[in-house]
Amino acid sequence: AARLLGVAAELRAATGARRPPVEQPDHDATVAACRRALGDGYEDALAMGRLTPLGRIVERVRASAHPVRA
């Protein structure tokens, strides 16, 4: 989750997009949970996410997605 927060932060910075205010409480709760779980490792995981190339993220998402069957 911390890596994905880093990815999202990087995408927002690159595009100038802002987090919708309605999402802020969930974001804050996720950050707090990650900090509790990872301790000092949180900042490292966040940085790893920020440095991960977008293409690699897309590949991982596609690889983990389950096919939808009709």
Secondary structure, 3 states (H helix, E strand, C coil): CHHHHHHHHHHHHHHCCCCCHHHHHHHHHHHHHHHHHHCCHHHHHHHHHHHCCHHHHHHHHHHHCCCCCC
